[in-house]
Amino acid sequence: MNKSVQSGVFYGWVIVAVSFISLMIVQGTRFSFGIFYISILDETGWPRASTAGIFSVSMLTYAVVSLGVGAAFDRLGPRRMFPLAVLLLGTGFALSSRITTLWQFYLYYGVVVGAGFAAIGFVPHVSLISRWFVRKRGLASSLALSGQGVGTLILAPVCAYLIAQFGWRQSYLIYALLIGLLIPMILIWHRDSPESLGLQPDGNADLAAVKTPDRPVEARLGSYLHITKTGAFWALFIIVFSLAFNQMTLIVHQNQYLVDIGFQPEFAAWMLGFSGILRSGGAIIWGGISDRITREMSLTISAVLGILALPCLIWAQTALSTWLVVLFVLLMGLGYGGVSVVYAAAAADLYQGPNFGKILGLLDIGFGLGAALGTYMAGLLFDWLQSYHLTFYLIMASIGLSIACIWIAAPRRMRTAQGATGAKR
């Protein structure tokens, strides 16, 4: 009898839970940069573009390191790679607390912390979840990735409190200690694959045949690098570039914008936190829905809701309306929050196999580049125009582009092939 049946609970759900907690802490610290941003500006008086550039460099580092992260994860697995990433992150946060010049911040946060985020971030976790699930991949990915939003909800207000009580430097030291708590959990509960425990994906032996069915031409190519010559790859690349351009720009600058137009910093921090938990809700909702109505339709609806959110943020400046800000958070969280998990599931549908980690690493270069460009550009445009409105319009256009790209990538072809293969067996 299959071991997952004997135990009653498929061990893949333990992997999802550990991934959720890891992403909650790691990404919660990452997404709270916008709160640190306000305090750093107040203390140093640096220009907004130069200060936002710290985060931009971290995302450029993320992009470069992501190129090798997928291959490294395929070789090392979570129990060897993730503890090293945690040590890198903790060291980067500790060093960042001691900076006295801008170049030091660029080095310690931009390079060291950026590399740590890549090594225990989106790419290795999506690669890991895709090993454990096929039929329920969208749901499992959404549950694991929802840890990012929960982390933002918890750490955004906690971060604001810590900074108010101890200052941003001591808060980074606390972050370094918090990150270190992940190492024992990772070593105890993470496993490389279901096969390492004598299991099959989804806990169902029948799915062993479905795991690697006939692939579309992109995935059958001998070298995984050949996929960079295909339209589907570049469509997914643009989607993840757009996602980072939009999401990370708002995470870094949203708090400062709300404070600029007259809201209290505490309110801005809570809105950032709520946007995080709503992104988690959106990820769970749209991840499950995408398993039923196709990745294409799910991302389209999710993206349209994101486009509708931005005018609320723009109009809030004129009306100084709390309700417009809340509506923005709802639409961007529950709506656009689904894009990341639908993208991840679409990539797994198209490219799951022995090279998936490497392929996801290539795609995630787009995330790093989009985040680096968006966060720096928003600061630069503000320094020039004293307004974020042009940035918000560019975000809306970027979201619209991602809708076209998911239909070009067409992951429904792969899921149709998987379903047909499973039916024949």
Sequence and secondary structure as in RCSB ss.txt:
>XXXX:A:sequence
MNKSVQSGVFYGWVIVAVSFISLMIVQGTRFSFGIFYISILDETGWPRASTAGIFSVSMLTYAVVSLGVGAAFDR
LGPRRMFPLAVLLLGTGFALSSRITTLWQFYLYYGVVVGAGFAAIGFVPHVSLISRWFVRKRGLASSLALSGQGV
GTLILAPVCAYLIAQFGWRQSYLIYALLIGLLIPMILIWHRDSPESLGLQPDGNADLAAVKTPDRPVEARLGSYL
HITKTGAFWALFIIVFSLAFNQMTLIVHQNQYLVDIGFQPEFAAWMLGFSGILRSGGAIIWGGISDRITREMSLT
ISAVLGILALPCLIWAQTALSTWLVVLFVLLMGLGYGGVSVVYAAAAADLYQGPNFGKILGLLDIGFGLGAALGT
YMAGLLFDWLQSYHLTFYLIMASIGLSIACIWIAAPRRMRTAQGATGAKR
>XXXX:A:secstr
  HHHHHSS THHHHHHHHHHHHHHHHHHHHTHHHHHHHHHHHH   HHHHHHHHHHHHHHHHHHHHHHHHHHHH
H HHHHHHHHHHHHHHHHHHHTT  SHHHHIIIIIIIIHHHHHHTSHHHHHHHHHHH STTHHHHHHHHHHHHHH
HHHHHHHHHHHHHHHH HHHHHHHHHHHHHTHHHHHHHH  S GGGGT  GGG GGGGTTSS    HHHHSSSGG
GGGGSHHHHHHHHHHHHHHHHHHHHHHHHHHHHHHTT  HHHHHHHHHHHHHHHHHHHHHHHHHHHHH HHHHHH
HHHHHHHHHHHHHHHHHHH  HHHHHHHHHIIIIIGGGHHHHHHHHHHHHH STTHHHHHHHHHHHHHHHHHHHH
HHHHHHHHHHS SHHHHHHHHHHHHHHHHHHHHH THHHHHHHHHHHHH 
